[in-house]
Amino acid sequence: MTKDKFDWRAKLDTDNSLRFNALVAQVSKYEHVYKDSPDPQKIQMWLGLLEICKRQDAILKRLDVIERKLFVRDEKKREGILGDLDNY
């Protein structure tokens, strides 16, 4: 008796399904990296994580630019606001 494969993707809501499919599309750009691998699924997972890290880095860079433009004039005020954001 074989166990049916669990289709977790079918259980995703629409928003998360769209996000997942977009991430899969991003990872598929690296097919040349994982296609001949004995365990391509594991490599795809790591590449998905890499894509997420790249997005996070881009967000942090943009946030840094915004912080510098808004708060660089008053360093004390900047530190206070950043502390409040950290505590939030």
C-alpha positions, 0 to 999 in steps of 0.5 A: 500500500502506497501513501498518497503524496500530500499536496500542500500547495493546494492548501495555500491561500491565493496570496501565498500561492501567488508569492510561492509561484513568483519565488519558484519563477525566480529560482527557475532562473538558476536551472543550470545550477541544479538540473544535473544535481542528484538532489535538485530539490535541496538546491532549489530550496537554498536558491529560494533562500538566496533570493529572499536574502537578496530581496532583504538586502535590497530593502535594507539598502533602501531603508538606509537611504531613507534614514540618511535623508530623513534623520542625518541632520540630528543624530540624537533624534535619529538614534531615538527613532531607530531605537523606537523602531527596534523596540517596536 
